[in-house]
């Protein structure tokens, strides 16, 4: 665990100060006489915010590698042919991609831009899959020319387009057919992908016919099956139900149609706990809710014995679970105000920097970069600077009272943070910093206003 690697550096933090459900993370408070300061590994976040300004994304290299290795080592124990792929859409910073490519990760890409980045970062084409329901002809051609292991087919029409483009190029396209098992992931409806009402994949009742058609096409080579039922899945039962459905389908396909698949891409979807990412006695009395989520070991123990009955190789495609808790978004308090009994903290990071709270009403823990004794707590809305009522980071959040000029960390923002950022209100996007031990480096410069004026 990463915490065990770094706790010795924080000699004045006792394990008793850490709640039992605190995430395995390198964001920890370090006590300094009458206050505690938040660090990422051995780097002060307050110093980073002062040096580079805010809003600012900061990532822990050690946490990213620890998270990936947890997945990789767990999957290796389930079978030598099984492997883990990284869902690049979660965080596509090129330096992070290079880290994961060097670790031997596969890659799940969903656009031509992601595919080009994956190849340039050093991912093995034999472990790259191209997902998504709306691939352009140019993107399919790039995938064919790049000789990736499989294009994941999401419709019968797409299958014929791939075959025609492969024929024109004199190539044979490796494909997985994405099967929609009509299983409720029990997550937010915007990140559910496995129901018939979702746009993804081919209904499981129709998929066998599509496999039969694929077998008949001259420029198609069937690699296997792809399935992904959603993201931020907090229960084991949807994974188990999906695995059982896939095994039943693969077995029936082999018996009824003599089509034997070699590979199952099970997608990803493991949830992370966004609560209690950091802990310190001076924070006691703030938010106390915790959402229990299964570990990947629990998921693997539940699904791999089921999926292995097919004899197929298996890969899992986490994104959020590899990078989310590696990142924090640093922001500065611009103003505080009260309207009657309602209190507001206006900060310089908003929905153009982190849209998840506005888009999903998603929870992110928000804490001061420095905390002191005898500071009161107050329930307030943490609001961004954008001229939209929907621009907020938290509603009715109990947290330490903060003043103008203080800095906050919005935690677990390593996934679906910067990648969903925009220039709304003509706001330049934040810089990104990668921390490694006591050192750090810029891995994306802050956008300049000149860059977006054009």
C-alpha positions in Angstrom: 0.0 0.0 0.0 1.2 3.5 -0.8 0.4 4.7 2.7 2.9 2.3 4.2 5.6 3.6 1.9 5.1 7.2 2.9 3.9 7.3 6.5 7.4 7.0 7.9 8.2 10.4 6.3 5.3 11.9 8.4 6.8 11.1 11.8 4.3 13.2 13.7 1.2 11.6 12.2 -0.1 8.6 14.1 -2.1 5.8 12.5 -4.8 6.5 15.1 -5.5 9.7 13.3 -6.4 7.8 10.2 -10.0 6.6 9.9 -10.4 2.9 9.1 -12.1 3.7 5.8 -9.5 6.3 4.6 -8.5 5.7 1.0 -5.0 4.3 0.2 -3.6 7.7 -0.8 -0.5 9.8 -0.5 -2.4 13.0 0.3 -1.7 13.4 4.1 -1.6 16.1 6.6 1.8 16.8 8.3 1.7 18.5 11.7 3.7 21.8 12.0 3.6 23.3 15.5 0.1 24.9 15.8 -1.1 23.8 12.4 -1.2 20.9 10.0 -0.4 21.2 6.3 -1.6 19.0 3.5 1.1 17.2 1.5 1.2 15.1 -1.7 3.9 12.6 -1.0 6.7 14.9 0.4 5.6 18.1 -1.4 3.6 20.8 0.3 0.5 21.6 -1.6 0.4 25.1 -0.2 3.9 25.7 -1.7 2.8 24.3 -5.1 -0.3 26.6 -5.1 1.9 29.6 -4.2 4.5 28.8 -6.9 2.2 27.9 -9.8 -1.1 29.6 -8.9 -4.6 28.2 -8.8 -6.6 26.4 -10.0 -4.0 23.7 -10.2 -4.2 19.9 -10.7 -1.6 17.9 -8.7 -1.0 14.1 -9.1 0.9 11.6 -7.1 3.1 9.4 -9.3 3.5 6.8 -6.4 -0.3 6.5 -6.1 -0.9 6.0 -9.8 1.8 3.3 -9.9 0.5 1.6 -6.7 -3.1 1.6 -8.0 -2.1 0.1 -11.3 0.2 -2.5 -9.8 -2.6 -3.6 -7.4 -4.8 -4.4 -10.5 -1.9 -5.9 -12.5 -0.7 -8.2 -9.7 -4.3 -9.3 -8.9 -5.1 -10.1 -12.5 -1.8 -12.0 -13.1 -2.9 -14.3 -10.3 -6.1 -15.2 -12.2 -4.2 -16.5 -15.3 -1.1 -15.7 -17.3 -3.0 -14.6 -20.3 -5.2 -12.1 -18.4 -4.2 -8.4 -18.2 -5.3 -4.9 -17.2 -5.9 -2.1 -19.6 -6.1 1.6 -18.7 -9.2 3.6 -19.8 -7.5 6.6 -21.2 -10.6 8.8 -21.1 -10.2 9.0 -17.3 -7.0 11.1 -17.5 -5.2 11.5 -20.8 -2.2 13.5 -19.7 0.7 12.3 -21.8 3.1 11.9 -18.9 0.7 9.8 -17.0 0.1 7.7 -20.2 3.9 7.1 -20.5 4.0 5.9 -16.8 1.3 3.3 -17.4 2.7 2.2 -20.8 6.1 1.6 -19.2 4.3 -0.6 -16.6 2.9 -2.8 -19.4 -0.7 -1.7 -19.2 -3.0 -2.2 -22.1 -5.1 0.8 -23.3 -8.8 1.4 -24.0 -9.2 4.3 -26.3 -12.4 6.0 -27.5 -11.1 8.4 -30.1 -8.5 8.9 -32.8 -6.7 11.4 -30.5 -6.6 8.9 -27.7 -5.3 6.2 -30.0 -2.5 8.5 -31.3 -1.5 9.4 -27.8 -1.5 5.8 -26.7 0.8 4.8 -29.5 3.1 7.7 -29.0 3.2 7.0 -25.2 4.4 3.5 -26.0 1.4 1.2 -25.4 1.7 -2.1 -27.2 -0.8 -2.1 -30.1 -1.5 -5.8 -29.3 -3.1 -4.6 -26.1 -5.0 -1.6 -27.4 -8.8 -1.7 -28.0 -10.9 1.0 -29.6 -14.3 1.5 -27.9 -17.2 3.8 -28.5 -20.4 3.9 -30.5 -19.6 6.7 -32.9 -16.2 6.0 -34.6 -15.6 8.0 -37.8 -14.3 6.3 -40.9 -10.9 8.1 -40.4 -10.7 6.8 -36.8 -11.4 3.2 -38.0 -8.8 3.6 -40.7 -6.2 4.7 -38.2 -7.0 1.7 -35.9 -6.6 -0.6 -38.9 -3.3 0.9 -39.9 -2.1 0.8 -36.3 -2.7 -2.9 -36.1 -4.4 -2.7 -32.7 -5.7 -6.0 -31.2 -9.4 -5.1 -31.7 -12.0 -2.6 -32.7 -15.0 -3.0 -30.4 -18.1 -3.2 -32.6 -21.2 -1.5 -31.3 -23.7 -2.0 -34.1 -24.3 -4.1 -37.1 -23.9 -1.1 -39.4 -20.5 -0.4 -37.9 -19.5 -4.0 -38.5 -20.1 -3.6 -42.2 -18.3 -0.2 -42.3 -15.2 -1.8 -40.6 -15.3 -4.7 -43.1 -15.6 -2.3 -46.1 -12.7 -0.1 -44.8 -10.5 -3.1 -44.1 -11.2 -4.5 -47.6 -10.3 -1.2 -49.2 -7.0 -1.1 -47.2 -6.2 -4.8 -48.0 -6.3 -5.6 -44.3 -8.2 -7.9 -41.9 -9.8 -6.2 -38.9 -9.6 -7.7 -35.5 -12.9 -7.1 -33.7 -14.7 -7.7 -30.4 -18.4 -7.3 -30.5 -19.8 -5.3 -27.6 -22.6 -7.1 -26.0 -25.1 -5.2 -24.0 -26.4 -7.6 -21.3 -29.2 -5.3 -20.0 -27.9 -5.2 -16.5 -28.3 -2.3 -14.1 -25.0 -1.1 -12.8 -26.9 0.7 -10.0 -24.8 3.9 -10.5 -25.6 7.4 -11.8 -27.8 7.1 -15.0 -25.3 9.2 -16.9 -22.6 6.6 -16.4 -24.7 3.5 -16.8 -23.9 1.8 -20.1 -25.3 -1.8 -19.9 -29.1 -1.2 -20.2 -31.0 -1.5 -23.4 -32.0 2.1 -23.1 -28.3 3.1 -23.3 -26.7 3.7 -26.7 -23.8 1.3 -26.1 -23.3 -2.2 -27.7 -25.7 -4.7 -29.2 -28.5 -6.2 -27.2 -27.6 -9.6 -25.9 -30.6 -11.2 -27.6 -29.4 -9.9 -31.0 -25.6 -10.4 -30.5 -25.4 -14.1 -31.7 -26.7 -13.1 -35.1 -24.1 -10.3 -35.4 -21.4 -12.8 -34.5 -22.7 -15.1 -37.3 -22.6 -12.2 -39.8 -19.1 -11.2 -38.6 -17.9 -14.8 -39.3 -19.1 -14.5 -42.8 -17.3 -11.3 -43.6 -14.0 -11.7 -45.5 -12.1 -8.9 -43.9 -13.2 -9.5 -40.3 -11.4 -11.6 -37.7 -13.4 -12.2 -34.5 -11.1 -11.8 -31.5 -13.8 -11.9 -28.8 -16.5 -10.2 -26.8 -16.6 -6.8 -25.1 -18.9 -5.8 -22.3 -19.0 -2.8 -20.0 -22.1 -2.1 -17.8 -21.1 1.2 -16.3 -18.9 3.3 -14.0 -18.6 3.9 -10.3 -20.2 0.6 -9.5 -20.4 0.2 -5.7 -21.8 -3.3 -5.4 -20.5 -6.8 -6.4 -23.8 -8.1 -7.7 -23.9 -6.2 -11.1 -20.4 -7.5 -11.9 -21.4 -11.1 -11.0 -24.6 -10.9 -12.9 -22.8 -9.5 -16.0 -20.1 -12.3 -15.7 -22.8 -15.0 -15.5 -24.7 -13.6 -18.5 -21.5 -13.4 -20.6 -20.5 -17.0 -19.8 -24.0 -18.2 -20.7 -23.8 -16.3 -24.0 -20.3 -17.5 -24.9 -21.1 -21.1 -24.1 -24.3 -21.0 -26.2 -22.5 -19.3 -29.1 -19.9 -22.1 -29.1 -22.5 -24.9 -28.9 -25.2 -23.5 -31.2 -23.0 -21.7 -33.8 -19.6 -23.3 -33.5 -18.1 -19.9 -32.8 -15.4 -20.2 -30.2 -14.2 -16.9 -28.7 -10.6 -16.4 -27.6 -10.9 -13.3 -25.5 -13.3 -11.4 -23.1 -12.9 -7.7 -22.5 -14.9 -7.2 -19.3 -14.6 -3.4 -19.3 -14.1 -1.7 -16.0 -16.4 0.2 -13.6 -14.9 -0.3 -10.2 -16.0 2.4 -7.8 -13.7 4.4 -5.5 -14.6 5.9 -2.1 -14.7 9.7 -2.6 -15.3 10.2 1.2 -12.6 10.5 3.9 -9.7 10.6 1.5 -7.7 12.4 4.2 -8.1 12.6 8.0 -6.8 14.6 10.9 -8.1 15.4 14.4 -8.5 19.1 13.4 -11.0 18.0 10.8 -13.1 15.9 13.2 -16.8 16.8 13.1 -16.8 17.5 9.4 -18.3 15.2 6.9 -18.6 11.6 8.3 -20.5 9.7 5.6 -18.5 6.9 3.9 -19.6 4.8 0.9 -18.4 1.2 1.1 -17.0 0.0 -2.2 -15.6 -3.4 -3.1 -11.9 -3.8 -3.6 -10.6 -5.1 -6.9 -9.5 -8.3 -5.1 -13.2 -8.8 -4.1 -14.3 -8.1 -7.6 -11.7 -10.5 -9.1 -12.6 -13.2 -6.6 -16.2 -12.9 -7.6 -16.0 -12.7 -11.4 -12.8 -14.4 -12.6 -13.8 -17.9 -11.5 -17.0 -17.4 -13.5 -15.4 -15.9 -16.6 -12.6 -18.5 -16.6 -15.1 -21.2 -17.4 -15.1 -19.9 -21.0 -11.4 -20.7 -21.5 -10.9 -17.2 -22.8 -8.2 -14.7 -21.9 -9.7 -11.8 -19.9 -8.9 -8.2 -19.5 -10.3 -5.5 -17.2 -10.3 -1.8 -18.1 -10.2 0.5 -15.0 -9.7 4.2 -15.4 -11.1 6.0 -12.4 -9.8 3.4 -10.0 -6.2 3.9 -11.3 -6.0 7.7 -11.3 -8.9 9.3 -9.3 -7.4 9.2 -5.8 -4.0 10.2 -7.3 -5.1 13.8 -8.0 -6.3 17.0 -6.2 -7.5 20.2 -7.6 -6.1 23.2 -5.7 -8.2 26.3 -5.5 -8.2 29.7 -3.7 -11.0 31.4 -1.8 -11.9 34.6 -3.5 -14.8 35.7 -1.3 -17.0 34.6 1.5 -20.6 35.9 1.9 -23.9 35.1 3.6 -27.4 35.6 2.5 -29.4 35.2 5.6 -28.7 31.8 7.0 -27.0 30.6 3.8 -23.2 30.8 3.6 -21.1 30.8 0.5 -17.5 30.3 -0.2 -16.6 31.6 -3.7 -13.4 30.0 -5.1 -11.4 30.4 -8.3 -12.1 26.8 -9.6 -15.5 26.1 -11.1 -17.3 23.9 -13.5 -15.0 24.7 -16.3 -12.2 23.1 -14.2 -14.2 20.3 -12.6 -17.7 19.6 -14.0 -18.5 16.4 -12.1 -20.4 18.1 -9.2 -22.5 20.1 -11.6 -23.0 17.3 -14.1 -23.5 14.3 -11.7 -24.0 16.1 -8.3 -20.9 14.1 -7.6 -19.3 14.3 -4.1 -15.6 15.4 -3.7 -14.1 15.9 -0.3 -12.9 19.5 0.0 -10.3 20.4 2.7 -8.1 23.4 3.5 -4.4 23.1 2.6 -3.7 24.3 6.2 -5.8 23.6 9.3 -5.4 25.2 12.7 -6.8 24.5 16.1 -9.8 26.4 17.5 -11.2 27.0 14.1 -14.9 26.7 13.9 -16.9 24.7 11.3 -19.7 26.0 9.2 -22.1 24.5 6.6 -21.6 26.4 3.3 -21.9 26.1 -0.4 -18.5 26.0 -2.2 -19.2 27.9 -5.4 -17.2 28.6 -8.5 -16.7 31.9 -10.3 -18.7 31.2 -13.4 -21.9 33.0 -14.2 -24.1 29.9 -13.9 -26.2 28.8 -10.9 -25.1 25.3 -11.6 -21.4 26.2 -11.1 -20.6 24.7 -7.7 -18.2 22.2 -6.1 -20.3 21.3 -3.1 -23.7 22.2 -1.5 -24.4 22.3 2.2 -20.9 21.1 3.1 -19.8 21.1 6.7 -16.2 22.1 6.8 -13.7 24.4 8.6 -14.4 28.1 8.3 -12.2 29.6 5.7 -11.3 33.2 4.8 -10.5 35.1 1.6 -7.1 34.1 0.2 -7.0 30.6 1.9 -6.5 27.6 -0.4 -8.5 24.4 -0.6 -7.9 21.0 -2.1 -10.7 19.2 -4.0 -9.7 15.6 -3.6 -10.0 12.5 -5.8 -10.0 14.6 -9.0 -7.4 12.6 -10.9 -10.1 11.1 -13.0 -12.6 13.0 -15.1 -11.2 16.3 -13.9 -8.9 18.0 -16.4 -10.2 15.8 -19.3 -13.6 17.3 -18.9 -12.4 20.9 -18.5 -13.5 23.6 -20.8 -12.9 27.3 -21.7 -16.4 28.3 -20.7 -16.5 32.1 -19.8 -13.2 32.2 -21.7 -11.3 30.8 -18.7 -7.9 29.3 -19.4 -7.5 25.7 -18.3 -5.3 24.8 -15.2 -1.8 23.6 -15.1 -1.0 20.0 -14.1 1.8 18.9 -11.8 3.2 15.4 -11.2 4.8 14.8 -7.7 7.3 12.1 -7.1 8.7 11.9 -3.6 10.1 15.3 -2.7 10.3 16.5 -6.3 7.7 17.7 -8.8 7.4 18.8 -12.4 4.9 20.5 -14.7 3.3 18.0 -17.0 1.0 20.6 -18.6 1.4 24.3 -18.7 -1.4 26.6 -17.6 -3.3 27.7 -20.7 -2.9 31.4 -21.6 -5.7 33.7 -22.5 -4.0 34.2 -25.9 -4.3 30.5 -26.5 -8.1 30.7 -26.4 -8.7 34.1 -28.0 -7.1 32.8 -31.2 
